[in-house]
Amino acid sequence: MNKFFSAGLFLALFFMGAHARQNAASASREPMLVTVGWLSEHLSDPSLVLLQIGDKSVYDKGHVPGAQYLNYADISTPRGQGLTLELPPVEQLVSLFQNLGISNSSHVILYFGSDWVTPTTRIYWTLDYLGLGDRVSILDGGLPAWRAAGKTVSTETKQPAKGSITPSPRKEIVADAAWVSGHLNQPGVAIIDARTKEFYTGSQSDGSPRSGHIPGAANLSYLNVVDEKSNQFKSPDALSALFRAAGLKPGNLMVSYCHIGQRATVLYFTAKMLGYDAKMYDGSWEDWSNRKDLPIVQGETSGKP
């Protein structure tokens, strides 16, 4: 664990520094990624709101003291209404997060109970969409890292005081099919497919009408961004190398997509930590593959539209 802790501490400091440079005008900028040590030292901060994501049974068996449980289904449109995972109305999100005790002045810490990395980054993206991203962090390694460090867990739950959120929706971080279609192979825009290789090439179907990938998109599986065993984010050098290999250059806008707009948020979160501007295609392959007028590519290379 010492190796992972040291790497996690370095990672947190790196990203704090990177975003201090990128957001010099924003003195309230919180680190996007925090370590167990950081959270332990700040656990009593009055502005802190902790949210655990994952199976409710894991939360009930023991969570970080003071943490609330967030039901993942509550952050999307109901099943059968629209796409599988899609942003609901702003009013629904505001009500949900206020009831969990979040206000505009809160510092929200998100963490997974077991291995729900991608739902956790999806919630980060959702809060970023509401305009709260500068006040949201993810605990590197989640509850397993907290437990492995010998930190106390609690089974106590307490209804928080209702928060107060004035949303400032950031529509610029949400891409739709029209936007992506209009920016295919455009210089300065890097479209990255976060799915695993077999879905990117089209050799395996996820049940969508068509298989393959968006023309011009590179492939960087979400699985490559975090350590396979610890679910902690890889080192800054390793992450930068992964994005460079996917064709992302300094100053580029990174646009990620996946099956339904969940796994792609890992790339969104990571790209932001590295200092890139980023968007996420919310409808992702589920939406693109259903639009028969939009081009697709199969095979290893992205090709041209």
Secondary structure, DSSP 4 states (H G I P E B T S, - for coil): -HHHHHHHHHHHHHHHHHHHHHTTT-TTPPPSEE-HHHHHHHTT-TTEEEEEES-HHHHHH-BSTTPEEE-GGGGSPPTTSSSSS----HHHHHHHHHHTT--TT-EEEEEESSS-HHHHHHHHHHHHHTT-GGGEEEETTHHHHHHHTT---B----PPPP--------GGGEE-HHHHHHTTT-TTEEEEE-S-HHHHHTSS--SSSS-SB-TT-EE--GGGTB-TTT-PBPPHHHHHHHHHHTT--TTPEEEEE-SSSSTHHHHHHHHHHTT-EEEEESSHHHHHHH-TTS--B-SSS----
